[in-house]
Each structure stands twice: as C-alpha cells, then as structure tokens.
Amino acid sequence: MAQKRPTILQIIPELDTGGAELSTVEIASAIVRAGGRALVLSEGGRLAPRLAAAGAEFVPFAAATKNPFHILWNARLIRRMIEDEGVDLVHARSRAPAWSAMLAARQAGKPFVTTYHGAYNEKTRIKKAYNAIMAKGDTVIANSNYTKRLIEERYGTPSDVIRVIYRGVDGSKFDPAAISADRKVALAKAWQIPPGARIVLQPARLTAWKGQSTVIEAARVLEAQGRLGNTLIVLAGDAQGRDAYRERLESEIAAAGLGGKVILPGHVDDVPAALAISDLAIVASIEPEAFGRVATEAQVMGCPVIATDIGAPPETVAAPPKVEATQATGWLVPPGDAPRLAAAMAEALSLAPADLSALRERSRNRVLAHFSLDAMRRETLDVYDRHLGTKLKASYDGIP
C-alpha cells in the first residue's frame, strides 16, 4: 500500500509582507515539491496568490484574533480541520494563532512546531506569558543564534528542543544578472529618481523601531558636512496604518531641510530591483532584529549594507573589528547613532571601484554559502521528517 503523503498545516495571521509571511509561502512550496500536502491558515494578503501557484492550499481563517474566546473557538475549528483533512503536523508562526494551534494539536495528538520569528517585547509578565507559546513547540525553530539564546534565557527551553534555521534567500531571484533593465527603469520612474542620483535604500515597514529617524538624521549630518551631494535617501516601506508616524517622518525631513533628498515611496514589491538600482542598503533598527532579511538580501545582490550591531545582523554581516577589512561584507554601527551611521554611509559611498567589486563578490558568496533559501527549506523539511518519520527532505528536488 502506498504511503499517505504527509499533510503539514501552517498558521500565520496574515500573508501581506515580512519574513515570517514569506517563509510560510516558501516552506509551503517546498512541502509540495517534496511530495507532501501544504495547508496554510491565514486571513490572507499580498502573498496569498503565491500559495496556489505553488500547489499549496490557502484556507481563509480568522488567525489574527487575540480575543481569548475566539482563540479557544479557533482551537476547536483547527482540531476539526486536523481530523477532516488528515493533518499530520501543525506549524505555528505567530503568537495568537499559536495558542489555538497548540491546543488543537495537543488534543489531536499531533506534533506541534513553532518558529520564533521576532525578538518580542516582554515588558510585563502578561506579555511574557503570552509570548511563551512560541517556545512551547515540540521543536522550536529559531531564525538565528541570537534568537536561540533569547529563547533559552527567557523561557529555559532546553537547547536540544531548539533548532537554528536561518532565514533563507533565493539566490536565483536575488541575482544582479537576473534583474532586467526594464525592471530597473520602471522602479526608477515610479520613484522619480533624478538622473545621475546615487540611491541609499532602507527597505522596512514604517515603524519607529526600524530607525527611519536615525537615517534622516544621518542624512542631515552628511548634508551639513557637504557630503550628501546627489545622494537620494529612499525610505521604502508600508506605514500599515501608522499614518501619524509617516507624518512625523515627513516633518523630520522638512525640518532637516532634506525635502526632495529623502523620500517615502511606500511599499516596494520588487525588492531585488530596488537593491539593484541602489548604491547602499541600510538596516537601522534600534531594537534587535531576530534575523533581518534585508541584510542578507542586500549582500546577495552585491549591494553594500550597513546594519546596526544588535540582534542577528552581527551573524549575517561580516564587519570589522570581528573580521579584517579585506574579509568584510558590510558595516555594523551602534543603534540610534546617527553620526556613526553617517560616517559609515560616507565610507561605503566612497569605496574605490576595485574595493567595491571585491566587497560585492565576497558578500554574495557568503550569503549563498550560509543563508540560502534551499538550505532553509531542506532543514525545515528535516524537522518535519524527524517528527513524522517521513522522507520529505530526501524527496525535495531543490529550487526551480
């Protein structure tokens, strides 16, 4: 008798933007390519159509609710789905739906896996108790060693329960050679880039902890020193309803006298093309990034990157003094330190052509070797195999 193909259910609040959302889609695709069945419960979003294209099944579900009564009701619905759809393993990627998913999986006697995607705020005991669900998986996937240490320190989770699987980058999608001139021209036109302008890109949703204010202040410092020149600072990201914060940034830009030199073009769909037309990328987060995919995406695109020296970026960006300058793949600066950021920006933008070429080659090679999408998929499938006794990892045929 042929073995039943394993059915993996992932649950996440939305499928709009962000590393957790993209990872959900990428793992669903890998499950299908390995011969399994992939279900995704979510309220939907920009990325939902990609599930169907990958052969996965999107199930509209009120996964974003934080209402305790709805969480209990969702657990009942998920339990019924586990039984009706023959789900073999449940994988939760966010806190509120994880509570429902854990209750359902435990009641159904199915393995429960979590991925700890963020360095969640824990200012109160209630918040810590709420966040703790992400450390209660039979396997807890941490997206960096920084995240692994955080889980161990906060919850005392045994080390052997935690599996570090870095967020992977698709080196075929993020490849300078794969970005057509038409894509670059279209984006430059949409952003109204002046001819000959150099571009410094910060691709991040508009929220205070991403550090847009620090970037604006660094640009003001460079302008005051007469070193900004024809450089255009692009703060590309969706405000996601934070209109007051966007207005604050616009006021800061105006107060710094940087009108027309710092722009807020909104969400960018074509991130590879955005990095392809950029001379420098910035990760300016003032709170720790659990992974920070922009740092790896920029490097694999050969775009020099500056990141803050907290959270996971020190794992993904090789920078002095930890490595020699000849081995560096970017710069690390203290969070919220506009003068240090300005100095790093000036250095990055003044690299000699030979040094820039060498940096680009080192950066791409390092990311492909240590942070590839293919590795992330295979290691996640291996987690499923270890719980189910299946051979998804061995059956997976790689990135198309």
N, C-alpha and C positions, 0 to 999 in steps of 0.2 A: 504493500500500500504506500502511495506517495505521501511524503511528509507534508503536513499542513504548513503553508507559508506563514511565517510569523507576522503578527499584526501589532504594530507599535503605535500607540496613541501619544501625541504630544499636545500639550495645552499651554496657551500663552494668551494674555489679554487681547492684544491687537496685532495686526500684521502690517503696520504702517511704515516705520523706519527704525533703525537701530540694530546693533549687533545681535541681540537676542532674537529679534524677529527674523533677521536674515539667516541666522544659524538654524532656526526652525525649518525654514524652507530648504536650506542646503542639506540638512540631515534627512528630511522627508524624501528628497530626491535620491539620496544615497540608499535609503531603505528600499525604495522601488528598484533601483538599479541592481541591488543585491538580491532581488527576488522576493522581498517582503512586501507587506501592505502598510501604507503610511496614512494615518488619520491625524488631522490637526483640528483641534477645537479652539475657536477664537472668534472675536467679534468682527474680524476682517480688517481690511485696509489695503494700501497700495500693493502689497506683495501677494495678496490672496490669489490673483490670477496665475501667478507663477507655480502654485501648487498643482493646479490642474494640468498645466503644461508639463510638469514633471511626472505626472501619473499618480500623484497623491490625491487624497480626498479631503477637501475643506468642509468642515461641519460648523455652520454658524452657531455660536454658543455665547451666552452671557458670561464670558470668562473674566471680565474686568471688574465684576461686582466685588465690593468689600463689605457688603451688608452680611452680618453673621447668619441671618436666617436664610438669605439667598445662597450663601456658601454651603450651608447644610443641605438645602434643596438641590444645589448643583451636584453635591456628592451623590445624592440619590440618582440623579439623572445619569451621571457618569458610570455609576455602578450598573445601571440598566444597560448602558451602551456597551460596557465591557462584556456583559453576558450576551447581548444581542449580536454584537459584531465579532465576538471571539477574540477580544483584545488580549494579548499575551503580556504586555509590559506598558506601564504608564510613565511618561517622562514629562515632568513639570518644569517650566522655565520662568515662573514668576510667582510671587508670594500668595496673593489672594486665591488664584486658581489652584495653587499647590495644596492648600488646605483641603479643598474639595477633592482633588485628585488623590491625596494620600488616604483620606477616609474611604474613598471608593476602592482604591487598590487594596488596602488592608482588608476590607470586608470581603473582597472578591478573591483574596489570596494570590494577588499578582505582584510581581516585582515593581517597586516604585523607585524611579531615578529622578534626581533633580540636577539642574545646572545652576550654579551660583554665579550669576552674571554681573552683579553690581556690588560695590562697596557700600551697602545700605547704611543709612543714618540710624544710629541707635542711641538717641538722647534720653529716652525714657525706658523703663522696664517693660511697659506695654509694647513699645515698638520693638524691643529686643525679642520679646516673646513672639510677636507677630513674624518677625524676620526669621526666627529659628526654624521655621518649617523647611527652609531651603537647605538646612543641614541635616534633615531627617530622612534623606533618601537611603535606600539600601546601598546605592552608590551615589556619592555626591561628586559631580563633575565641577572642578574649579577651573576657571579660564586663564589662570596664571598661578605662579608660585606665591605671588603676593596674596591672591585670593585664598589659596590653601592655608597660608599662615593665619589669615584673618578668621577663617572658619575654625581652625584649631584653637585660637586664642579666645574667641567669643563663646564657643559652644562646647569645647572639649571633645569635638568629634575625633574619633580615632583616625590616625594617619592612614591606616590601610583601607578605610572606607572612602577616602578622598582620592580622586583620580584627576591629575592635572592634564587638561587637554586644551592647548592654546587655540584661540580663535584663528581660523584659517583664512588665508587669502587666495583667491583664484588667480594664479599667475598667468593664465591664458586670457582672462578678462582684463586684469590689471597688467597690461603689457604695452609699453610705449609703441611698439611696432604694430599693435592691433588697433590703434586709435586713428581713424581716418581724418583726413584734412577737413572733410565736411563737418564732422562732429565738433572739431575744434572751432571752426569758423562759426558754426551755429551757436555755440556756447558764448564765444566772444561777442557775438552780435547781441545775444539775449542780455548779456551783462553790460553792453555798451562800453566795451574796453577801448580806450583811446589807442590809436596806432602807436606802436613802439613802447607801450607801457609794460613794466615788469609787474608780475602778479604775486602777491603773498596771500595765500589762501588759508582760512580757518574754516573747515567744514564741520560744523557742530550745531546741534539744535540751540536755539536762543534761550539759554537759561543761565542764571548768574554763575553757577559753579563751573561752567565751561570757560570762564575767564575772558569773555569778549572785552570787558572794560580794561583789562590789563593790556590787551593787544592795541586798543585805541590809545592808551597812554604811552605805550612803546612807540607807536607811530608818531605821536606828538613830540616825544623826545627826539626822534630821528629828524623830524621836520625842523625842530628848533635848532638842531645841530647842522642843518643844511644837508643832511644825508638821505632824506627820503626820496628826493628827486622825482622821477616819473613813475615811482612805485605806487601801485594801486592795492589797497588792502581790501580783500573780499571776505566778509563775514557771512558765509553761506550756510543758512540753516532755517528751519521752520520754527516759528515762535510757538506753535502748538497752543494757541490761545493766550500766550503771555504777552498781550498787546502792551501792557504797561512797561514791561521790561524792554520791549523793542523801542518804545517811545523814549525810554531812558537812554538807551544806546544812541539814538538819533540826537538827543540833547547833548550827550557827551561828545559826539562827533562835531557838532556845531560849536560847542564851547571850546574845543581844541583847535578850531579853525581848519578842520580837515574835510569840509564839505567837498564832495567830488573825489576825495582821495581815500575815503573809507566808505564802502557801500554794503548794503544789506539786501542782496538779491532774493532772499528766501530759499526754500528747499531746492537742492540740486539733485536731479535724478541721475545724471551721467557723471558720477564721481570720477571714473577713470579719465574722462575727457577733461574734467575740471583740474585734475592733477597734471594732466599732460600739458596744459597751457600755463601752468603755474611754475614760478621760479623757486618757490619756497612754500612749505606747508607748516602749520603751527597747531600744536595741541597745548592749549594754555590753561588747562583745567586747574582750578585752585583747590579742588578736593580730589582724592585719589581715584584714578581710573582703574577699574578691576582688570581691564585689558587695554582698551584704547585702540580700536582697529585703524583709526586714521594714521597712526604712526607706522604701522606695517604696510598699509595700502600706499602711502606716500613713498616709502622706501622701495617697494617692489616696482613702482612706476619710475624710479630714478629721480624722484623729486626730493631735494634736501628737506629735512624735517627738524624742527625744534620742538621738544616736548618738556613738560615740567617733570622735575626729578622726584616724583611721588607716585605711589601705586605701582602699576605694572610697566609703564614706559621704560624704566631703567632695565627691564628684562628684554625689551624689544628694540631699543635704540642703543647701539654701542657708541659711547661717548667718553672723552677724557674727563676725569683722570683715570677712569677704570680701564681704558684702553689707550694705546698710543694713537696719536693723531692720524698716523698712516693706516690705522685699523678702524677709525671712526666711521659710523654710518649716519651721524647726526649730532645734535647738540641737546644737552639737558640743562635746564635752568630752574632756579627755585620758583615755586608757585607765587603768583602775585607780585613778582619783582620786575616791574616794567623796565628799569634801567638795564638789568641783566638781559632781559629779553631783547631790548633794543640793540644791545651790543652784539648778541648772537645773530640777530637779523642782519646787522651791518656786515658781520663777518661772512655769513652764508652768501649774501648777495654780492660779495666782492671776491669770491673764490676765482682763482685763475682757471682757465678752460681745462687744463690738464688735470688739476686737482678736482675740479667738479666732475669730470668724466670718470676719474678713478672712484670718487665717492659714490656715484650712481651705480657703477658696476658692483662695488662691494655691497651696497645696500640691497640691490635686487638679489644677489646671490645668497646673502644671509637670510633674507625672508623666505626664499624658495627652499632653503635647506632646513629651516626651523619652524616656520609658521605657515605652512601650505594648507590649502583647503583639503587637498587629498589626504593629508595626514590627519586632520581633524575628523574627517568622515570615517576613515578606517578605525581610528581609535575609539570613536563613539560607537560604531558597529561592534567593536570588540567588547565594549561594556555590555551591550545587549546580549551578545553571544555568551558571555560569562554567566549571565542570569538565566538564559533560556536554553543553553546547550545547543544553540544553532550555529550556522557557519556563514553568517551574513558577511563578515569581514573577508573571508576567503572567496566569497561569491561576487563581491563588489568589483566592478571592472574599471574603476577609475573615472576621472573627469572626462566628459565627451570632448 
